[in-house]
Amino acid sequence: MTNGEIPSWRDAGRGTMVRCALWLVAEVGVGEVFTKPDRREAFPEVSQIDRRMRDLRDRGWRIATNREDPTLTSSEHRFVEMGAEVWKPGQSRAKTPAAAITATQRREIFDVDGHLCRICGIAAGEAYDGGVETAQLDIARRDVRKPGVGVVTEMVTECRRCRVGGRGGVVDLEALLAGLRQMSRIERDHFGQWMAADHRDFSMMERLWGEYRTLPAESRQVVRDAVSSAQG
């Protein structure tokens, strides 16, 4: 096995959990969908393959079901993120489980966050664009790098749709504060007003820019041509 390669998931001498991890990496791929029949076809000799794959979640692996990702059916899963390289020595031990959030803590976090998702701003029970699915709020753990403290884990309200795929990484609070220090007095005043209202109104130009960025390449070209014609 050369550097950068992984062992074969077909190696029956390895544990089932390890083989599941290797199968996800080699045969499925991060971000891709697989089904329960796919999994059972790959491991026909294993009676508790579902449990062995769930064990990967305690090692930092993220595998979404239709509870976390409404685009999935009840028989589908999405391989969201790879965790510990459990096929390597010392990497297969389960992480210490995070302390459970009490009902009182949940209410306090929801109250502080205004019962809104801090990513998209939707409220519980409110319909997403399209009006088919309604939002469910949950508590997410977010890693924040604080000046003089290091990385700490804090709680924040997110809807389940925004949690799909995860935000990942660490929020750098020091970088944000450094950016504030570089602002002019007028810019800081505007920023303070947005914080006080916990809301920012976007101009028409900013809204159009956001919509333009979501367009496919052919449609983006149509908009560029229209702007060029208007400038000419």
C-alpha positions as protocol buffer text, in pm:
chain_id: "A"
residue {
  index: 1
  type: MET
  ca { x: 0 y: 0 z: 0 }
}
residue {
  index: 2
  type: THR
  ca { x: 161 y: 329 z: -112 }
}
residue {
  index: 3
  type: ASN
  ca { x: 132 y: 660 z: 67 }
}
residue {
  index: 4
  type: GLY
  ca { x: -216 y: 811 z: 30 }
}
residue {
  index: 5
  type: GLU
  ca { x: -384 y: 480 z: -48 }
}
residue {
  index: 6
  type: ILE
  ca { x: -627 y: 309 z: 185 }
}
residue {
  index: 7
  type: PRO
  ca { x: -670 y: -63 z: 255 }
}
residue {
  index: 8
  type: SER
  ca { x: -928 y: -264 z: 67 }
}
residue {
  index: 9
  type: TRP
  ca { x: -1273 y: -274 z: 223 }
}
residue {
  index: 10
  type: ARG
  ca { x: -1301 y: -633 z: 99 }
}
residue {
  index: 11
  type: ASP
  ca { x: -1033 y: -752 z: 343 }
}
residue {
  index: 12
  type: ALA
  ca { x: -1234 y: -987 z: 567 }
}
residue {
  index: 13
  type: GLY
  ca { x: -954 y: -983 z: 823 }
}
residue {
  index: 14
  type: ARG
  ca { x: -1053 y: -632 z: 929 }
}
residue {
  index: 15
  type: GLY
  ca { x: -1340 y: -544 z: 1160 }
}
residue {
  index: 16
  type: THR
  ca { x: -1680 y: -471 z: 1007 }
}
residue {
  index: 17
  type: MET
  ca { x: -1686 y: -109 z: 1125 }
}
residue {
  index: 18
  type: VAL
  ca { x: -1348 y: -48 z: 961 }
}
residue {
  index: 19
  type: ARG
  ca { x: -1463 y: -217 z: 641 }
}
residue {
  index: 20
  type: CYS
  ca { x: -1776 y: 4 z: 640 }
}
residue {
  index: 21
  type: ALA
  ca { x: -1559 y: 314 z: 664 }
}
residue {
  index: 22
  type: LEU
  ca { x: -1335 y: 196 z: 382 }
}
residue {
  index: 23
  type: TRP
  ca { x: -1640 y: 109 z: 168 }
}
residue {
  index: 24
  type: LEU
  ca { x: -1785 y: 457 z: 216 }
}
residue {
  index: 25
  type: VAL
  ca { x: -1460 y: 620 z: 109 }
}
residue {
  index: 26
  type: ALA
  ca { x: -1380 y: 386 z: -181 }
}
residue {
  index: 27
  type: GLU
  ca { x: -1724 y: 308 z: -322 }
}
residue {
  index: 28
  type: VAL
  ca { x: -1960 y: 590 z: -216 }
}
residue {
  index: 29
  type: GLY
  ca { x: -1764 y: 913 z: -177 }
}
residue {
  index: 30
  type: VAL
  ca { x: -1826 y: 1220 z: 38 }
}
residue {
  index: 31
  type: GLY
  ca { x: -2151 y: 1395 z: -50 }
}
residue {
  index: 32
  type: GLU
  ca { x: -2295 y: 1096 z: -236 }
}
residue {
  index: 33
  type: VAL
  ca { x: -2607 y: 893 z: -159 }
}
residue {
  index: 34
  type: PHE
  ca { x: -2625 y: 520 z: -91 }
}
residue {
  index: 35
  type: THR
  ca { x: -2913 y: 292 z: 3 }
}
residue {
  index: 36
  type: LYS
  ca { x: -2971 y: 18 z: 255 }
}
residue {
  index: 37
  type: PRO
  ca { x: -2974 y: -243 z: -25 }
}
residue {
  index: 38
  type: ASP
  ca { x: -2636 y: -109 z: -144 }
}
residue {
  index: 39
  type: ARG
  ca { x: -2494 y: -159 z: 202 }
}
residue {
  index: 40
  type: ARG
  ca { x: -2638 y: -509 z: 245 }
}
residue {
  index: 41
  type: GLU
  ca { x: -2520 y: -611 z: -100 }
}
residue {
  index: 42
  type: ALA
  ca { x: -2166 y: -504 z: -8 }
}
residue {
  index: 43
  type: PHE
  ca { x: -2177 y: -694 z: 324 }
}
residue {
  index: 44
  type: PRO
  ca { x: -2416 y: -987 z: 275 }
}
residue {
  index: 45
  type: GLU
  ca { x: -2242 y: -1193 z: 541 }
}
residue {
  index: 46
  type: VAL
  ca { x: -2287 y: -932 z: 818 }
}
residue {
  index: 47
  type: SER
  ca { x: -2617 y: -948 z: 1007 }
}
residue {
  index: 48
  type: GLN
  ca { x: -2571 y: -621 z: 1203 }
}
residue {
  index: 49
  type: ILE
  ca { x: -2424 y: -402 z: 932 }
}
residue {
  index: 50
  type: ASP
  ca { x: -2659 y: -113 z: 1025 }
}
residue {
  index: 51
  type: ARG
  ca { x: -2524 y: -106 z: 1382 }
}
residue {
  index: 52
  type: ARG
  ca { x: -2161 y: -125 z: 1269 }
}
residue {
  index: 53
  type: MET
  ca { x: -2211 y: 173 z: 1039 }
}
residue {
  index: 54
  type: ARG
  ca { x: -2381 y: 369 z: 1318 }
}
residue {
  index: 55
  type: ASP
  ca { x: -2071 y: 307 z: 1529 }
}
residue {
  index: 56
  type: LEU
  ca { x: -1879 y: 529 z: 1287 }
}
residue {
  index: 57
  type: ARG
  ca { x: -2078 y: 830 z: 1410 }
}
residue {
  index: 58
  type: ASP
  ca { x: -1901 y: 798 z: 1746 }
}
residue {
  index: 59
  type: ARG
  ca { x: -1574 y: 833 z: 1555 }
}
residue {
  index: 60
  type: GLY
  ca { x: -1672 y: 1164 z: 1392 }
}
residue {
  index: 61
  type: TRP
  ca { x: -1825 y: 1025 z: 1072 }
}
residue {
  index: 62
  type: ARG
  ca { x: -2137 y: 1207 z: 950 }
}
residue {
  index: 63
  type: ILE
  ca { x: -2395 y: 994 z: 771 }
}
residue {
  index: 64
  type: ALA
  ca { x: -2729 y: 1168 z: 716 }
}
residue {
  index: 65
  type: THR
  ca { x: -3072 y: 1005 z: 703 }
}
residue {
  index: 66
  type: ASN
  ca { x: -3397 y: 1162 z: 584 }
}
residue {
  index: 67
  type: ARG
  ca { x: -3438 y: 1310 z: 933 }
}
residue {
  index: 68
  type: GLU
  ca { x: -3139 y: 1538 z: 873 }
}
residue {
  index: 69
  type: ASP
  ca { x: -3169 y: 1561 z: 493 }
}
residue {
  index: 70
  type: PRO
  ca { x: -3530 y: 1589 z: 371 }
}
residue {
  index: 71
  type: THR
  ca { x: -3417 y: 1524 z: 12 }
}
residue {
  index: 72
  type: LEU
  ca { x: -3349 y: 1160 z: 104 }
}
residue {
  index: 73
  type: THR
  ca { x: -3601 y: 878 z: 111 }
}
residue {
  index: 74
  type: SER
  ca { x: -3640 y: 647 z: 411 }
}
residue {
  index: 75
  type: SER
  ca { x: -3406 y: 391 z: 252 }
}
residue {
  index: 76
  type: GLU
  ca { x: -3135 y: 639 z: 154 }
}
residue {
  index: 77
  type: HIS
  ca { x: -2835 y: 782 z: 339 }
}
residue {
  index: 78
  type: ARG
  ca { x: -2585 y: 1050 z: 248 }
}
residue {
  index: 79
  type: PHE
  ca { x: -2214 y: 1020 z: 332 }
}
residue {
  index: 80
  type: VAL
  ca { x: -2160 y: 1376 z: 457 }
}
residue {
  index: 81
  type: GLU
  ca { x: -1817 y: 1380 z: 617 }
}
residue {
  index: 82
  type: MET
  ca { x: -1533 y: 1142 z: 696 }
}
residue {
  index: 83
  type: GLY
  ca { x: -1423 y: 1117 z: 1058 }
}
residue {
  index: 84
  type: ALA
  ca { x: -1131 y: 935 z: 1217 }
}
residue {
  index: 85
  type: GLU
  ca { x: -929 y: 708 z: 987 }
}
residue {
  index: 86
  type: VAL
  ca { x: -1039 y: 404 z: 1183 }
}
residue {
  index: 87
  type: TRP
  ca { x: -827 y: 165 z: 976 }
}
residue {
  index: 88
  type: LYS
  ca { x: -514 y: 322 z: 1130 }
}
residue {
  index: 89
  type: PRO
  ca { x: -377 y: 210 z: 1469 }
}
residue {
  index: 90
  type: GLY
  ca { x: -522 y: 407 z: 1759 }
}
residue {
  index: 91
  type: GLN
  ca { x: -791 y: 577 z: 1549 }
}
residue {
  index: 92
  type: SER
  ca { x: -1081 y: 338 z: 1603 }
}
residue {
  index: 93
  type: ARG
  ca { x: -1158 y: 438 z: 1963 }
}
residue {
  index: 94
  type: ALA
  ca { x: -1490 y: 617 z: 2008 }
}
residue {
  index: 95
  type: LYS
  ca { x: -1481 y: 983 z: 2097 }
}
residue {
  index: 96
  type: THR
  ca { x: -1603 y: 1086 z: 2439 }
}
residue {
  index: 97
  type: PRO
  ca { x: -1971 y: 1168 z: 2386 }
}
residue {
  index: 98
  type: ALA
  ca { x: -2065 y: 1531 z: 2423 }
}
residue {
  index: 99
  type: ALA
  ca { x: -2274 y: 1612 z: 2724 }
}
residue {
  index: 100
  type: ALA
  ca { x: -2644 y: 1599 z: 2649 }
}
residue {
  index: 101
  type: ILE
  ca { x: -2829 y: 1928 z: 2631 }
}
residue {
  index: 102
  type: THR
  ca { x: -3104 y: 1954 z: 2891 }
}
residue {
  index: 103
  type: ALA
  ca { x: -3454 y: 2078 z: 2812 }
}
residue {
  index: 104
  type: THR
  ca { x: -3386 y: 2393 z: 3016 }
}
residue {
  index: 105
  type: GLN
  ca { x: -3068 y: 2464 z: 2820 }
}
residue {
  index: 106
  type: ARG
  ca { x: -3253 y: 2415 z: 2492 }
}
residue {
  index: 107
  type: ARG
  ca { x: -3520 y: 2667 z: 2592 }
}
residue {
  index: 108
  type: GLU
  ca { x: -3254 y: 2919 z: 2701 }
}
residue {
  index: 109
  type: ILE
  ca { x: -3061 y: 2886 z: 2373 }
}
residue {
  index: 110
  type: PHE
  ca { x: -3381 y: 2918 z: 2168 }
}
residue {
  index: 111
  type: ASP
  ca { x: -3478 y: 3228 z: 2368 }
}
residue {
  index: 112
  type: VAL
  ca { x: -3138 y: 3393 z: 2322 }
}
residue {
  index: 113
  type: ASP
  ca { x: -3145 y: 3322 z: 1947 }
}
residue {
  index: 114
  type: GLY
  ca { x: -3500 y: 3452 z: 1912 }
}
residue {
  index: 115
  type: HIS
  ca { x: -3634 y: 3108 z: 1812 }
}
residue {
  index: 116
  type: LEU
  ca { x: -3478 y: 3157 z: 1467 }
}
residue {
  index: 117
  type: CYS
  ca { x: -3216 y: 2965 z: 1273 }
}
residue {
  index: 118
  type: ARG
  ca { x: -2894 y: 3167 z: 1301 }
}
residue {
  index: 119
  type: ILE
  ca { x: -2794 y: 3063 z: 948 }
}
residue {
  index: 120
  type: CYS
  ca { x: -3102 y: 3134 z: 734 }
}
residue {
  index: 121
  type: GLY
  ca { x: -3330 y: 3316 z: 983 }
}
residue {
  index: 122
  type: ILE
  ca { x: -3628 y: 3084 z: 946 }
}
residue {
  index: 123
  type: ALA
  ca { x: -3862 y: 3017 z: 1240 }
}
residue {
  index: 124
  type: ALA
  ca { x: -3990 y: 2679 z: 1357 }
}
residue {
  index: 125
  type: GLY
  ca { x: -4288 y: 2566 z: 1151 }
}
residue {
  index: 126
  type: GLU
  ca { x: -4226 y: 2830 z: 884 }
}
residue {
  index: 127
  type: ALA
  ca { x: -4230 y: 2703 z: 525 }
}
residue {
  index: 128
  type: TYR
  ca { x: -3915 y: 2716 z: 314 }
}
residue {
  index: 129
  type: ASP
  ca { x: -3928 y: 2862 z: -36 }
}
residue {
  index: 130
  type: GLY
  ca { x: -4164 y: 2645 z: -236 }
}
residue {
  index: 131
  type: GLY
  ca { x: -4401 y: 2600 z: 59 }
}
residue {
  index: 132
  type: VAL
  ca { x: -4368 y: 2220 z: 83 }
}
residue {
  index: 133
  type: GLU
  ca { x: -4133 y: 2162 z: 375 }
}
residue {
  index: 134
  type: THR
  ca { x: -4154 y: 2340 z: 709 }
}
residue {
  index: 135
  type: ALA
  ca { x: -3858 y: 2418 z: 933 }
}
residue {
  index: 136
  type: GLN
  ca { x: -3761 y: 2230 z: 1247 }
}
residue {
  index: 137
  type: LEU
  ca { x: -3517 y: 2397 z: 1482 }
}
residue {
  index: 138
  type: ASP
  ca { x: -3245 y: 2219 z: 1673 }
}
residue {
  index: 139
  type: ILE
  ca { x: -2937 y: 2302 z: 1878 }
}
residue {
  index: 140
  type: ALA
  ca { x: -2600 y: 2278 z: 1702 }
}
residue {
  index: 141
  type: ARG
  ca { x: -2252 y: 2280 z: 1851 }
}
residue {
  index: 142
  type: ARG
  ca { x: -2018 y: 2537 z: 1697 }
}
residue {
  index: 143
  type: ASP
  ca { x: -1641 y: 2553 z: 1751 }
}
residue {
  index: 144
  type: VAL
  ca { x: -1517 y: 2908 z: 1808 }
}
residue {
  index: 145
  type: ARG
  ca { x: -1155 y: 3021 z: 1837 }
}
residue {
  index: 146
  type: LYS
  ca { x: -1152 y: 3291 z: 2107 }
}
residue {
  index: 147
  type: PRO
  ca { x: -865 y: 3532 z: 2172 }
}
residue {
  index: 148
  type: GLY
  ca { x: -654 y: 3418 z: 2467 }
}
residue {
  index: 149
  type: VAL
  ca { x: -870 y: 3110 z: 2522 }
}
residue {
  index: 150
  type: GLY
  ca { x: -837 y: 2885 z: 2220 }
}
residue {
  index: 151
  type: VAL
  ca { x: -1109 y: 2677 z: 2059 }
}
residue {
  index: 152
  type: VAL
  ca { x: -1427 y: 2633 z: 2262 }
}
residue {
  index: 153
  type: THR
  ca { x: -1759 y: 2472 z: 2172 }
}
residue {
  index: 154
  type: GLU
  ca { x: -2071 y: 2687 z: 2200 }
}
residue {
  index: 155
  type: MET
  ca { x: -2437 y: 2621 z: 2127 }
}
residue {
  index: 156
  type: VAL
  ca { x: -2645 y: 2790 z: 1859 }
}
residue {
  index: 157
  type: THR
  ca { x: -2990 y: 2746 z: 1703 }
}
residue {
  index: 158
  type: GLU
  ca { x: -3003 y: 2604 z: 1350 }
}
residue {
  index: 159
  type: CYS
  ca { x: -3276 y: 2453 z: 1136 }
}
residue {
  index: 160
  type: ARG
  ca { x: -3223 y: 2097 z: 1024 }
}
residue {
  index: 161
  type: ARG
  ca { x: -3183 y: 2195 z: 659 }
}
residue {
  index: 162
  type: CYS
  ca { x: -2892 y: 2426 z: 740 }
}
residue {
  index: 163
  type: ARG
  ca { x: -2727 y: 2152 z: 944 }
}
residue {
  index: 164
  type: VAL
  ca { x: -2718 y: 1917 z: 644 }
}
residue {
  index: 165
  type: GLY
  ca { x: -2362 y: 1906 z: 523 }
}
residue {
  index: 166
  type: GLY
  ca { x: -2254 y: 2096 z: 822 }
}
residue {
  index: 167
  type: ARG
  ca { x: -2061 y: 2419 z: 841 }
}
residue {
  index: 168
  type: GLY
  ca { x: -1743 y: 2248 z: 954 }
}
residue {
  index: 169
  type: GLY
  ca { x: -1420 y: 2413 z: 1060 }
}
residue {
  index: 170
  type: VAL
  ca { x: -1375 y: 2666 z: 1337 }
}
residue {
  index: 171
  type: VAL
  ca { x: -1521 y: 3017 z: 1355 }
}
residue {
  index: 172
  type: ASP
  ca { x: -1232 y: 3260 z: 1408 }
}
residue {
  index: 173
  type: LEU
  ca { x: -1362 y: 3526 z: 1646 }
}
residue {
  index: 174
  type: GLU
  ca { x: -1025 y: 3705 z: 1652 }
}
residue {
  index: 175
  type: ALA
  ca { x: -1036 y: 3750 z: 1273 }
}
residue {
  index: 176
  type: LEU
  ca { x: -1385 y: 3898 z: 1298 }
}
residue {
  index: 177
  type: LEU
  ca { x: -1277 y: 4141 z: 1572 }
}
residue {
  index: 178
  type: ALA
  ca { x: -972 y: 4237 z: 1366 }
}
residue {
  index: 179
  type: GLY
  ca { x: -1201 y: 4319 z: 1075 }
}
residue {
  index: 180
  type: LEU
  ca { x: -1414 y: 4540 z: 1299 }
}
residue {
  index: 181
  type: ARG
  ca { x: -1105 y: 4731 z: 1411 }
}
residue {
  index: 182
  type: GLN
  ca { x: -1027 y: 4810 z: 1048 }
}
residue {
  index: 183
  type: MET
  ca { x: -1369 y: 4965 z: 986 }
}
residue {
  index: 184
  type: SER
  ca { x: -1429 y: 5336 z: 977 }
}
residue {
  index: 185
  type: ARG
  ca { x: -1644 y: 5496 z: 1246 }
}
residue {
  index: 186
  type: ILE
  ca { x: -1939 y: 5519 z: 1006 }
}
residue {
  index: 187
  type: GLU
  ca { x: -1906 y: 5153 z: 911 }
}
residue {
  index: 188
  type: ARG
  ca { x: -1895 y: 5048 z: 1277 }
}
residue {
  index: 189
  type: ASP
  ca { x: -2205 y: 5257 z: 1347 }
}
residue {
  index: 190
  type: HIS
  ca { x: -2393 y: 5082 z: 1066 }
}
residue {
  index: 191
  type: PHE
  ca { x: -2272 y: 4745 z: 1188 }
}
residue {
  index: 192
  type: GLY
  ca { x: -2388 y: 4831 z: 1541 }
}
residue {
  index: 193
  type: GLN
  ca { x: -2734 y: 4916 z: 1408 }
}
residue {
  index: 194
  type: TRP
  ca { x: -2756 y: 4579 z: 1234 }
}
residue {
  index: 195
  type: MET
  ca { x: -2654 y: 4403 z: 1555 }
}
residue {
  index: 196
  type: ALA
  ca { x: -2907 y: 4597 z: 1762 }
}
residue {
  index: 197
  type: ALA
  ca { x: -3186 y: 4502 z: 1521 }
}
residue {
  index: 198
  type: ASP
  ca { x: -3040 y: 4155 z: 1464 }
}
residue {
  index: 199
  type: HIS
  ca { x: -3135 y: 4214 z: 1102 }
}
residue {
  index: 200
  type: ARG
  ca { x: -2992 y: 4368 z: 789 }
}
residue {
  index: 201
  type: ASP
  ca { x: -3191 y: 4498 z: 493 }
}
residue {
  index: 202
  type: PHE
  ca { x: -3023 y: 4425 z: 162 }
}
residue {
  index: 203
  type: SER
  ca { x: -3036 y: 4672 z: -126 }
}
residue {
  index: 204
  type: MET
  ca { x: -3191 y: 4574 z: -458 }
}
residue {
  index: 205
  type: MET
  ca { x: -2842 y: 4552 z: -611 }
}
residue {
  index: 206
  type: GLU
  ca { x: -2727 y: 4312 z: -338 }
}
residue {
  index: 207
  type: ARG
  ca { x: -3038 y: 4095 z: -376 }
}
residue {
  index: 208
  type: LEU
  ca { x: -2993 y: 4081 z: -753 }
}
residue {
  index: 209
  type: TRP
  ca { x: -2625 y: 3993 z: -708 }
}
residue {
  index: 210
  type: GLY
  ca { x: -2723 y: 3706 z: -479 }
}
residue {
  index: 211
  type: GLU
  ca { x: -2973 y: 3575 z: -735 }
}
residue {
  index: 212
  type: TYR
  ca { x: -2721 y: 3617 z: -1018 }
}
residue {
  index: 213
  type: ARG
  ca { x: -2464 y: 3407 z: -832 }
}
residue {
  index: 214
  type: THR
  ca { x: -2708 y: 3114 z: -813 }
}
residue {
  index: 215
  type: LEU
  ca { x: -2771 y: 3105 z: -1190 }
}
residue {
  index: 216
  type: PRO
  ca { x: -2627 y: 2839 z: -1423 }
}
residue {
  index: 217
  type: ALA
  ca { x: -2346 y: 2952 z: -1657 }
}
residue {
  index: 218
  type: GLU
  ca { x: -2572 y: 3011 z: -1961 }
}
residue {
  index: 219
  type: SER
  ca { x: -2811 y: 3229 z: -1763 }
}
residue {
  index: 220
  type: ARG
  ca { x: -2523 y: 3422 z: -1602 }
}
residue {
  index: 221
  type: GLN
  ca { x: -2402 y: 3503 z: -1954 }
}
residue {
  index: 222
  type: VAL
  ca { x: -2747 y: 3640 z: -2046 }
}
residue {
  index: 223
  type: VAL
  ca { x: -2726 y: 3877 z: -1747 }
}
residue {
  index: 224
  type: ARG
  ca { x: -2371 y: 3983 z: -1838 }
}
residue {
  index: 225
  type: ASP
  ca { x: -2481 y: 4058 z: -2193 }
}
residue {
  index: 226
  type: ALA
  ca { x: -2773 y: 4264 z: -2064 }
}
residue {
  index: 227
  type: VAL
  ca { x: -2544 y: 4469 z: -1839 }
}
residue {
  index: 228
  type: SER
  ca { x: -2293 y: 4521 z: -2120 }
}
residue {
  index: 229
  type: SER
  ca { x: -2570 y: 4638 z: -2354 }
}
residue {
  index: 230
  type: ALA
  ca { x: -2698 y: 4884 z: -2096 }
}
residue {
  index: 231
  type: GLN
  ca { x: -2347 y: 5022 z: -2040 }
}
residue {
  index: 232
  type: GLY
  ca { x: -2288 y: 5056 z: -2412 }
}
